[in-house]
Amino acid sequence: MDANDNRHIARDSLFLMADLRVDGLEGEHRIKVRNLSAGGMMGEGAVRVMRGAVVEVNIRNIGWVEGSIAWVQSNRFGVAFRDEIDPKIARAPVGQDVESGPPRFLRSAFVTPETGTIRKI
């Protein structure tokens, strides 16, 4: 596969920490996720990976995602996911349902989210 095959896929730049398992290496390696799309991600970390290596990445709010290393440049690398994900889920605060509306800190302090009624202070 040519490295430019998937460059048309929309990617979100972000900064998340994730755990990486590499087939053939022991343990989990902490990495930074620099950008994320439905089909893959760019990671950065001290772990040495080779193009074509089978990996699993534990992405926040999504869980373990299987993929393979598409490219390597210094301490950065691309992962092509085996199955597509919804990258918006990874952006949501931990434990928040993406479909439930704005994060709690953006909701009015005077309206209770459970009932929609005005609360007394």
Secondary structure, 3 states (H helix, E strand, C coil): CCCCCCCCCCCEEEEEEEEEEECCCCCCEEEEEEEECCCEEEEECCCCCCCCCEEEEEECCCEEEEEEEEEEECCEEEEEECCCCCHHHHHCCCCCCHHHCCCHHHCCCCECCCCCCECCC
